[in-house]
């Protein structure tokens, strides 16, 4: 079974929209976060356990979003995790949001998201631990040792 794309079905509610019934841009951030969280859960990784048992959290370091078309009130959406690349201390996600209507899909948004691995107690960067690396699917590209210095990799 392939890990990608991982998808989460969502509906658009009033709380997600502006006064005109169009999804407010910040709502997409919540949609993307939910899909990443559910992707982790599908692997048996719970963020509350990472913090409590392993002193580890992932925090969004950067995000680039390309808005293509608007979602509207009552739309059925499919929010995807299309790919993940692993650095020494970060995960790089490619994500997308699609409208599902009458048996067809329409791309609404693409995003590139970089999540930094941090110590939960100090909020300082840390290397992704081996036990977590082993839980991630084979499709998640492992860090390449020949790119950059070890100092740069630790900054990921």
N, C-alpha and C positions, 0 to 999 in steps of 0.2 A: 504494500500500500504506500503510495506517495504522500509525503507530508504537505506538499504544495500543489496547487493553492489550497490553503485552509480557508474556509469561509464561514461567516456568521450572518444569519438572516436577521434583519432588523426592520421595523416599521417606523415611519416618520410620524411623530406626535406633535401636537401644538407646541409643547415645550421646546421642540427642536427648531421651530421656525420663527421668522420675523412676522410683523403685522400683515405682510402680503402672502403668507403661507409658504414662503421659500425657506429652505433650511439655512439658518444662520451659520456663517462660516465657522465659528467656534464649536458648533455642534459636531462637525466632522472630526474634530480632535477627540471627542468622547467616543465616537463610533470606531475610530482607528484604535484607540486604547482598548476598548472592549474586545476587538478582534485579536489583538496581541495577547491580552490576558487569557482569552479562551483558547488560543493556540497553545500557550504554556500549560493550561489546565488539561488539554487533550493529551499532553505528554506526561501528565502526572506531576507537574511542577506548579506549586501554589505559592504565590508571592508572599503570603503571610508566613508560610513555613520558611521560606528563604530568609526572611528577616529575623524571625524568632530563633530558628535552629542553626542558621549559618551566617548570621550577621551580614546579610547581603541584600541589596536592593538594586533595582535598575531604575535609573532616572533618565528622562529624555534630555539629551545633550543638544541635538539639533533636529530640525524637521524642514523639509522642503515639500511644498504642496502645489500641484498644478490643478486648478479648478477648470473643468471642461464644460460641464452642464450643471444646472441647478437641480437639486432634489426638492420635492414639494410635499406638502402635507398629504399623508396617507400613502405615499410611495412605499413600495416594498424594496428594500435594499439588500444587496449582498456585499458585505465588507470582507475583503480578502487580505490574507497575509500571503503574498505571492512568492516571496523568497526571503531567506535570511542568510547573512554572511556573518561569521564570527571573527572578531578580532581578539587580541589577548585580553582586553578589558572592556569590550563593547560588543553589542549586537547591532547589525545594520539590517533594517527591514525594508523591503519594497512592499507597498500596500496599494490597494485600489478599492474604489467604491463603485458599484454597478447598480443601476435600476433594473428591476425584474418586472416585466410587464408583458402579458399575453404571450408567454413562451419565448420571449427574446430578452437579451441583455443589452444595456446601454451604458458605456463607460462614462462616469461622472467626474471622477477624481483619481489622480495618482499621487503617491506620497513616498518620499524616502525619509526614513526615520532612523536616527542613531541613538541608541540607549547605552548609557555608560553603566558599567558595573561598579557599585560603590559599597564600601563598608557601611552597614546600616547605623552603627554607633558613632562613626566619625564623619560620614559623608565624604570620604576620600576615595579616590579610584583604587580599585583592586583587580587583580587578575581573576578571570572567571575560573572557579574551582573545577578540578578534574571531574568530580562526581556529577556536576551539572553538565559539563561537556559531553560526558558519556550518555546522558539522557536525551540530548538533542539528536534529531534524526540525521541519518547519513547525508541527506541532501544539504544540510547546513555546512557550507564551506568552512574548512578549518583555516586558521591564520597561516599565512605564508611567511616563513622565517626570513626569506631573502629580501623582503620589502622593508626598507627603512631600518633605522637603528632600533635597538631594544628600548631606548628611551621614548622614541616616537610610538612604538607599539604599546607601551604602558600608558601613554596619554590617550589612546583610543578609548 
